[in-house]
Amino acid sequence: MKKTYLIYLLGLFMALGSCEDPYENTTFTAFEELPIASLLDSRSDKYSLWVELMRHADMYNTLNLRSVYTVFAPSNEGVQRYLANNGFSSISEIPREDAEYLVKYHTIYSKEITQSQFENGTINDRNATDDNLSIEFREGGLNAIYINGESRIEELDIAATNGIIHGLEDVLVPVRATILDRLEDGRFSIFREAVQATGRSEILNTVMVEGSDVNGNPLQYRIRLTAFAVPDEIYAQEGIMTFTDLVDKLEASDNNFTDPENPVFKYVDYHLLDQLKSFADLGGFPDGESSMNINTMATNEVLNFSDQAGQLVINFDEEKGSGVNFIEENINCKNGVIHEVDNWMPLFTPKRVTVLWDLTDYSDLQAICNQYQNPSLGSTYTKIITEEEVSCYTWKSTPEYKTNVISYRNNRGADGIWYADALNHDHLRLELGPSGWVELETPVLIKGSYEITMIYLSYKASSNTGYLQCSMDGKRLGSQWPVSNSKYDRTLERRMTSSFSFDETSSHTLRIVAIDGELLTLDHIRFTPVD
């Protein structure tokens, strides 16, 4: 089983990375409005204790800089509750390092996120401690928006000259527990023992992994996973009272639980995704669809998510009229998220569904990108990819020493077709040279026949260029065609075949050949089931 890790980016500015405030003796001039720290200071009736904490953390003047921030500022009452809950009688008793971490945890750098950009689920932009905060909408409209499921937003969109403030009812407690730590809860004893027996406890307890870039420079890779955890009381409904009972239920013939072919290993991996997927992500169906399959870490196994009478359900069985429901979703962890489920969730083969394969949807690509599928960028983000950095793409360019062969682009709102019509706000750019090629693996597809359609971003050119030819598992998919057109920039699609049969449920190899070697701008491929 290949392990992929999300990269921990070290590019925080020194103002946020330093333990001391480098602007401590700097005077800032207010114009029509005030910067964040000064604005909060002017609202002493509401935020004086948070301002005191910012000063104690040597972060006050940093948050007055002419930069851009989103700050979640707890109320005085919320800070008082935090002090009491943690045994502090005053702000000054909080260790300065902890105070600094707390302020950073409530701060998103270089991004102004207003209420209109809130979506249920994980906030795409990470905070200054490199964590993802989450948004939860509850009954009550704008008066019932919660951060991390623990603090209600009391005031929205307080505008400052250098960003935006949202006033919180309570202090956010920084998430330090890993997925494995969360599974320490006695309610998950059987599932946790299965995780340990299969050797998956290491990855579920790891936040950072040391690595290096192509030049040998040190990097830290950030792990972000999703786990679907089964509590003991749910196992009990199936007569599973111990881990041994689970082994028997899965009919494992030996105790080599670390073997990828062992039923217990497959079962555990079936409950894991190699990317962070919030509850909202799991319900983000393609347009016109109410169901989708998502790859698990178990080889050639998928989970199905569908809308059943307005409820998101996992692996809905039409014959039984039931599926797996969520007990609790979006349990934040330092290395991902846990969703607690109400079924022991054995392996299940769902029906074929329409699959939209985003050609950039790979965890190791996400690991090396500063911005990834971000819907609200202020400027276009482009990452040139090298073969040493990823395993999701294999290619041969012409000439072989050619650089800038493959790049990832996350688009901004003003980029026309590159944004509005691109799935997940990004696309893949290929400059392979004449007869150069790239190979990549599809998502797991349930066996059967599909119509296969390429959706691409067609740019205007004086003459048609960017000819390509595709094949699947060595079988040619239709004829060659150009990406560009002579009229105007637009999104186009090309049906490569009306019916292609897959004899087994698995992933498959797509090869894209650049006929003339010119730029190819590709977005996604749609697999539509056909009889």
CORDAZI-V947342 format. One record per helix or strand of 2 or more residues. SS is the DSSP state (h for helix, s for strand). FROM is the first residue (numbers start at 1). LEN is the number of residues. Records with the same first field share a line. If there is no record, write none. Layout:
SS = FROM-LEN / FROM-LEN
This chain:
s = 6-3 / 69-6 / 107-3 / 121-2 / 134-4 / 145-3 / 151-10 / 163-6 / 208-5 / 218-5 / 225-6 / 272-2 / 291-5 / 302-7 / 311-7 / 322-3 / 326-8 / 336-6 / 355-4 / 381-5 / 393-4 / 406-5 / 426-5 / 437-5 / 448-11 / 467-6 / 475-8 / 490-13 / 509-6 / 520-11
h = 14-4 / 36-7 / 44-13 / 62-3 / 76-10 / 91-3 / 96-10 / 115-3 / 141-3 / 179-4 / 186-12 / 201-4 / 232-5 / 243-7 / 263-8 / 279-4 / 363-6 / 417-4 / 423-3
